[in-house]
């Protein structure tokens, strides 16, 4: 998915895809479940969405389920109604969003 951005910006591009069985992927998915409290908007999706990509510069992770994707800023603390912060991103906007985040983040 990120090949065109990696090709364009090289190894300086700050996002990388997570492989299906990586420990980091599993760890980020577990972390999300810990941070989502019942009052959070994404609580009902917590166990269904999967980690797709991670930003090396910060704790932003691209999670997805079907055609719904979210950039979620993990806090590595207990969550509340407002945290972790997230942004919903449409499938066809992911590349543009990640490029913009890389350039201006």
N, C-alpha and C positions, 0 to 999 in steps of 0.2 A: 504494500500500500504506500509506503513512504519512499520507495525507490527513486521516484523522480525528484524529490526534494534532496535526498542524499546525493544523487548525481549532480544536481544543480549547485549545492553548497558544500559538498564534500563531507569529510568527517567532522567538520565544525558544526554541522546541523545538530541541534540539541535534543531532538526527539529520536527514539529508537523503538522498533517494534518488539513486543514480547513474544517469545516462542511458547507454544502450547503447553509444554510440560516444565517450564522453567520454575525454579524455586522463587524467583523474584515475582513472577506473575501470580503464583499461588499466595505468596506473602501479601501482595498488594490487595488481592481480592479478600483475604481474611481481614486485613487492616480496615478495609471499607466497611465490612460488616460490623466490626467493633465500633467504628465511629458513627454509624447511622443509628440514631435513637428513634423510637417509635413516632415522635413528633416531626421528624425530618421528612421533607417532600419525597426523598428517594428511598425511604425505609422499605417500602413494599417491593422495590426492585433490587435491593441489596444483594440477595442471594442469587439473583438471576443474571445480573450483568457481569461481564467478564472484562478483565484488564487486557487492553489491546496494545497500548504504547505508553511510554514513560518519557518525561522530560528530564534530562540530566541536570539541568540548572536549578530545578526546584522540585517540589513534591506534587506537581501536576501529573495526572494520569488520565489517559483516554480509556474510558470504559464503554462497552456497547452491549446492546441486546437487540438482535434483529436489525431494524433500520433506525433505532434510537441510540444516540451516542451522547456521552457526557464527558466534559473535561472537569475532573474533580480534583480540587486541591486538598490532599490529605493533610491532616493536622498532627497526626501521631499523638493525639490525646483523646480523651473521651469527648464525644460529640455532643451537640445540642441541636435545638431547632434550626439554628442559623449556620452551623458548621457540621461537616465540611461544606465550603462554598463550591458551587458548580455552575456550569453553563451547558445548556443543551445545544448540540451541534447536529445539523442534518448531515446525512451521509455524503451528499454532494458538496458540502461546505468544509469537510474535514481538512483536506489538503490546503485550501486557502487559509483556514484558521491557523493551522500549525505553522505555515510559512509566515504568516503575519506575527504569530507569537514568537517565532524564532528571530525575525528581523527587528521587532519593536517591543517584545515581551518585557 
